[in-house]
Amino acid sequence: MALNEILTLERTLFGVPGGSKKRVFEYFSRFIAQHIPALDAEEVFSRLIAREKLGSTGIGEGIALPHCRISHCHQAVGTFIRLRDKIDFDAPDGNPVDLIFVLLVPEEAHEAHLQTLALLAERFSDETLRKALRNTDQPEQLFTLITQPADSVPSSG
């Protein structure tokens, strides 16, 4: 699945206040419920928290990929968040997080869910991409950087 099938420009957010992992999840849950009325903010929040209790979704290098299965979710839904301030995410490298891709998937999405997470982890392992995402404050450019093919990310100087 291509990232432009699960991420939209409207769900590419810049300058979101951090504070804590819980606050980011609260912010995202309200945001996604406003944009996709079939999703319940309380369910999204509680599922993200429950998943995080199993182990941090921080993957290192300032990146987190929180994800969970949600009822009333009929296809994978992604939201990219660039935080205004870095937050602790219990990442394995101990670094705080400022780039977050939240993935919600249908309850029955097993293999597709794992493939999408693997694609995201591979995508965000690219140092050039991470630098480019941190060096722009334009949601349109953030969206383009994330969804374009990996080999077409411009090098930053």
C-alpha positions as CSV (number, residue, x, y, z in Angstrom):
1,M,0.0,0.0,0.0
2,A,1.4,3.4,-1.0
3,L,1.6,6.0,1.7
4,N,-0.5,8.5,-0.3
5,E,-3.4,5.9,0.0
6,I,-3.5,6.3,3.8
7,L,-2.2,9.9,4.4
8,T,-3.8,13.1,3.1
9,L,-2.6,16.6,3.1
10,E,-5.4,17.4,5.7
11,R,-3.9,14.8,8.0
12,T,-0.3,16.2,7.7
13,L,0.1,18.4,10.7
14,F,2.9,20.8,11.6
15,G,3.7,22.6,14.8
16,V,1.5,20.4,17.0
17,P,2.1,21.1,20.7
18,G,3.8,18.1,22.4
19,G,4.0,18.1,26.2
20,S,3.7,14.3,26.6
21,K,2.8,11.2,24.8
22,K,-0.6,11.2,26.4
23,R,-1.3,14.8,25.3
24,V,-0.3,14.0,21.8
25,F,-2.6,10.9,21.8
26,E,-5.4,13.1,23.2
27,Y,-4.8,15.8,20.5
28,F,-4.7,13.2,17.7
29,S,-7.8,11.3,19.0
30,R,-9.9,14.5,19.0
31,F,-8.5,15.6,15.6
32,I,-9.2,12.3,13.8
33,A,-12.7,12.0,15.3
34,Q,-13.5,15.4,13.9
35,H,-12.2,14.4,10.4
36,I,-13.6,10.9,10.3
37,P,-16.9,11.0,12.2
38,A,-17.2,7.1,12.2
39,L,-14.2,7.0,14.6
40,D,-14.7,7.6,18.3
41,A,-12.1,9.8,20.0
42,E,-12.3,7.9,23.3
43,E,-11.8,4.6,21.6
44,V,-8.9,5.8,19.5
45,F,-7.2,7.3,22.6
46,S,-7.8,4.2,24.7
47,R,-6.5,1.8,22.0
48,L,-3.4,3.9,21.4
49,I,-2.6,4.0,25.1
50,A,-3.3,0.2,25.4
51,R,-0.9,-0.5,22.5
52,E,1.7,1.8,23.9
53,K,1.6,-0.2,27.2
54,L,2.7,-3.3,25.3
55,G,5.9,-1.5,24.4
56,S,6.9,1.9,23.1
57,T,6.2,2.7,19.4
58,G,9.2,5.0,19.4
59,I,11.6,3.6,16.9
60,G,14.6,5.9,17.4
61,E,16.1,8.9,15.7
62,G,13.2,11.1,16.9
63,I,10.5,9.0,15.2
64,A,7.4,7.2,16.6
65,L,4.9,5.1,14.8
66,P,2.0,4.7,17.2
67,H,-0.7,2.3,15.8
68,C,-3.7,0.3,16.7
69,R,-6.7,-1.5,15.4
70,I,-10.0,0.3,15.6
71,S,-13.6,-0.7,15.2
72,H,-15.6,1.3,12.5
73,C,-12.3,1.8,10.7
74,H,-12.8,0.4,7.2
75,Q,-9.3,1.2,5.7
76,A,-5.9,2.2,7.0
77,V,-5.8,5.8,8.1
78,G,-2.5,7.7,8.6
79,T,-1.7,11.0,10.1
80,F,1.7,12.6,10.2
81,I,2.5,15.0,13.1
82,R,5.5,17.1,13.4
83,L,5.6,18.4,16.9
84,R,6.6,21.9,17.9
85,D,8.6,20.5,20.8
86,K,10.2,17.1,21.2
87,I,8.8,14.7,23.8
88,D,9.9,11.6,25.6
89,F,8.5,8.5,23.9
90,D,10.5,5.8,25.6
91,A,12.3,5.1,22.3
92,P,15.0,2.4,22.4
93,D,17.8,5.0,21.6
94,G,16.5,7.3,24.4
95,N,16.1,10.2,22.0
96,P,13.0,12.4,22.3
97,V,10.5,12.3,19.4
98,D,9.3,15.1,17.1
99,L,8.1,13.2,14.1
100,I,5.1,10.9,14.6
101,F,3.1,8.9,12.1
102,V,-0.1,7.5,13.6
103,L,-1.6,4.5,11.9
104,L,-5.2,3.3,12.5
105,V,-6.2,0.1,10.9
106,P,-9.4,-2.0,10.7
107,E,-9.8,-4.7,13.4
108,E,-9.3,-7.5,10.8
109,A,-6.2,-5.9,9.1
110,H,-3.4,-8.2,10.1
111,E,-0.9,-8.7,7.2
112,A,-1.6,-5.3,5.6
113,H,-1.1,-3.6,9.0
114,L,2.3,-5.2,9.4
115,Q,3.4,-4.4,5.9
116,T,2.4,-0.7,6.3
117,L,4.3,-0.5,9.6
118,A,7.4,-2.0,7.9
119,L,7.1,0.4,5.0
120,L,6.9,3.3,7.5
121,A,9.8,2.1,9.5
122,E,11.9,1.8,6.3
123,R,10.8,5.2,5.0
124,F,11.7,7.0,8.3
125,S,15.0,5.2,8.6
126,D,16.2,7.4,5.8
127,E,18.3,10.2,7.3
128,T,17.9,12.5,4.3
129,L,14.1,12.2,4.7
130,R,14.2,12.9,8.4
131,K,16.4,16.0,7.9
132,A,14.1,17.3,5.1
133,L,11.0,16.8,7.3
134,R,12.7,18.8,10.1
135,N,13.8,21.6,7.8
136,T,10.4,22.6,6.4
137,D,7.4,24.2,8.0
138,Q,5.0,23.7,5.0
139,P,2.4,21.0,5.4
140,E,2.3,20.6,1.6
141,Q,6.0,19.9,1.5
142,L,5.8,17.5,4.5
143,F,3.1,15.6,2.7
144,T,5.1,15.4,-0.5
145,L,8.3,14.3,1.2
146,I,6.5,11.5,3.0
147,T,4.5,10.2,0.1
148,Q,7.0,10.5,-2.7
149,P,9.2,7.5,-3.7
150,A,12.1,7.1,-1.3
151,D,14.7,7.7,-4.0
152,S,13.3,11.1,-4.9
153,V,13.9,12.9,-1.6
154,P,16.1,15.8,-2.3
155,S,19.4,15.9,-0.3
156,S,19.6,18.7,2.2
157,G,22.8,20.5,2.6
